[in-house]
Amino acid sequence: MSCFVHHMVRKGIFYDMGIPVSEDDADSVEGKIAGIVGMRGRECHEIWKKVSEWLEDPKLKEDLKNKLSEIYFS
């Protein structure tokens, strides 16, 4: 199981973004998110800290949503 995607699924973050992520594909999407926030290959807690920062900043959250949308809907 992934280290942070399941929290995002349970909190409805992906649902609110309109991104079809489930816990079944958590490991795959975690790597994609790590790349988007510039933390590929880093430890889980480091990635989650950066993702949390992105989720707290409206512009960065929108960027995350747009980049995930490109991955899932293109």
Order of alpha helices (4+ residues) and beta strands (2+ residues): alpha-alpha-alpha-alpha-alpha
